[in-house]
Amino acid sequence: MKKGLQDKTTCRRDEKARRQDNKPCRPFPGRKKLLPAAAAVLITAAVLTGAGSGLPDTVGDGYLMRGDYGTADLETELRVTGDGISRQVTVTVPAKTYTPAEEEAFLDKAEARLGEAVFDGMSPSHADRDLDLAAAAGDLPVAITWYSYTPELVGDDGRLGSAIPEEGAEAVMAAVITCQEAVRQVTLTFRVYPGRKTEEEAFREALDAAIRSGTTEDRVLLPAEIDGRAVAWHTPRAGKYLGALFLGVLVGILVRYALREKERQAEEAYREALLKDYPPLISKLVLLLGAGLSLSMTCRRMATDYQEERQRSGRVRPGFELVVQACDDMDKGLSEAEAYRRLGESSGLGLYRTFSVLLVQNLRRGSTEMLAVFRREAETAFEERKKAARLKGEKASSRLLLPMMLMLMIIFAIVMIPAWLAF
């Protein structure tokens, strides 16, 4: 028997004698220590119970509050009881969404303010500065993606190109405006001119014009005035360490070239890793969708499995990293469609852009209808992987050609030189 119970039994047995002595019964040892611990457990349980899913606790009133617009859906654990029923269930609380009429209204507002925000005071008939594409969406709950049909005049980021003629040229850009599930494409046609000259460029033009006007048959007259400002001319002193300077410049160029080559190789390796990850990625997606999981649960399951595998093996797979990033974006409040769209854009590959479009279409049409499409895409991905493997093998064989030729020349030398010396 435990010590505490022994003390308690002895206390009850001698209760009559203790009453006669007018002494209270002493409680069993450890009671003062257990009370604070029990209180701490109760407080912790209350805090964890009240934390829930981050939504206001309105279950007692018979309803659950939905999250704000643009936030992710939340899941909360509830217990349902009734006539013969007592179980714990997970209830998904979808965030608030705009109605189709509200989506169209936001698209109309974004389209109406598109030109004014982008040109920032310039006229569409005379644009000579970079376009402010980031200001197009403003405070509206829309996402705008830009594509340039004339990249030599203006890029996808709104920057003017260097091949714009002096008389100007017509440029065309497309803006894809997205609000939840509603999508609208707007085409902007405008005329661009070469960018405004900086002070240095203006000075150089004035200097060239002055030198041309002072050029005679046998000499070039240095102007005493450039653009209305008096100037004086001097011969710069040659440096003492011109050779060292030249060598430093040469080393800098070589280092820059080496760094660029290293970056190019790293980008090429990243692209190859993405292409290699695409077939198993889409195959696993088809497997989980075919098992009955929703698209969001499928992506989260893929991200969780990959993170566990990465923790075990330390191997990083860029294709699955994109899925992990998409899940993180959804957890931060980004809409599911926008997270999938960013997945395709951040990859920089056409395969993943197509994959993101299929994911967005899956949200609209449902997994049952799109499952066949994903299966065809999986077959296509494996065929592309086979082609890539064949091309890689051909490159490897071509690289071995030079060593083989050198070996052949060595063999010829081994055979012919002794024969030639024998004569």
Beta strands, then each sheet from edge to edge (+ up, - down):
strand 1: 74-82
strand 2: 85-93
strand 3: 143-148
strand 4: 169-179
strand 5: 182-192
strand 6: 225-226
strand 7: 229-230
sheet 1: 1+ 2-
sheet 2: 3+ 4- 5+
sheet 3: 6+ 7-
end
